């Protein structure tokens, strides 16, 4: 049963990361607020939060690069 829950959590995090990869700055802001609430309420484990944080930083770097290139 524990493996099933772990697989569900992993799938949820992977789905969120896929969403992050397509987000705009405004969407990232709203997403961060929701995630912080979930972390505070204990709905997200530290490992999951770290994975989401890495994905957010990667997306923000990509947006920054696009802005530098004028696109």
C-alpha positions as a Python dict, from the first residue, in 0.01 Angstrom:
ca = {
    (1, 'X'): (0, 0, 0),
    (2, 'X'): (286, 236, 77),
    (3, 'X'): (430, 183, -272),
    (4, 'X'): (96, 271, -429),
    (5, 'X'): (78, 597, -233),
    (6, 'X'): (438, 679, -327),
    (7, 'X'): (359, 614, -693),
    (8, 'X'): (53, 839, -672),
    (9, 'X'): (258, 1117, -512),
    (10, 'X'): (530, 1081, -774),
    (11, 'X'): (272, 1098, -1054),
    (12, 'X'): (116, 1408, -897),
    (13, 'X'): (454, 1583, -871),
    (14, 'X'): (542, 1489, -1229),
    (15, 'X'): (209, 1629, -1349),
    (16, 'X'): (270, 1954, -1161),
    (17, 'X'): (619, 1982, -1308),
    (18, 'X'): (475, 1935, -1657),
    (19, 'X'): (232, 2219, -1584),
    (20, 'X'): (512, 2441, -1452),
    (21, 'X'): (705, 2398, -1777),
    (22, 'X'): (422, 2575, -1962),
    (23, 'X'): (341, 2851, -1711),
    (24, 'X'): (360, 3227, -1753),
    (25, 'X'): (495, 3457, -1481),
    (26, 'X'): (143, 3533, -1359),
    (27, 'X'): (58, 3165, -1339),
    (28, 'X'): (381, 3092, -1151),
    (29, 'X'): (290, 3356, -891),
    (30, 'X'): (-50, 3201, -829),
    (31, 'X'): (98, 2850, -826),
    (32, 'X'): (357, 2950, -566),
    (33, 'X'): (85, 3082, -336),
    (34, 'X'): (-109, 2756, -364),
    (35, 'X'): (201, 2546, -306),
    (36, 'X'): (306, 2748, -2),
    (37, 'X'): (-40, 2693, 146),
    (38, 'X'): (-15, 2320, 82),
    (39, 'X'): (332, 2305, 239),
    (40, 'X'): (210, 2496, 544),
    (41, 'X'): (-88, 2263, 582),
    (42, 'X'): (135, 1955, 549),
    (43, 'X'): (-7, 1847, 216),
    (44, 'X'): (330, 1840, 44),
    (45, 'X'): (636, 1654, 168),
    (46, 'X'): (978, 1825, 169),
    (47, 'X'): (1107, 1608, -118),
    (48, 'X'): (807, 1701, -331),
    (49, 'X'): (848, 2068, -245),
    (50, 'X'): (1213, 2053, -351),
    (51, 'X'): (1125, 1897, -686),
    (52, 'X'): (862, 2163, -750),
    (53, 'X'): (1102, 2438, -644),
    (54, 'X'): (1365, 2313, -890),
    (55, 'X'): (1107, 2307, -1169),
    (56, 'X'): (993, 2661, -1086),
    (57, 'X'): (1350, 2792, -1086),
    (58, 'X'): (1419, 2620, -1417),
    (59, 'X'): (1105, 2772, -1572),
    (60, 'X'): (1190, 3119, -1440),
    (61, 'X'): (1538, 3092, -1592),
    (62, 'X'): (1383, 2994, -1925),
    (63, 'X'): (1148, 3294, -1913),
    (64, 'X'): (1438, 3522, -1824),
    (65, 'X'): (1637, 3389, -2120),
    (66, 'X'): (1342, 3448, -2354),
    (67, 'X'): (1314, 3807, -2231),
    (68, 'X'): (1686, 3864, -2284),
    (69, 'X'): (1658, 3737, -2639),
    (70, 'X'): (1368, 3972, -2700),
    (71, 'X'): (1106, 3705, -2742),
}
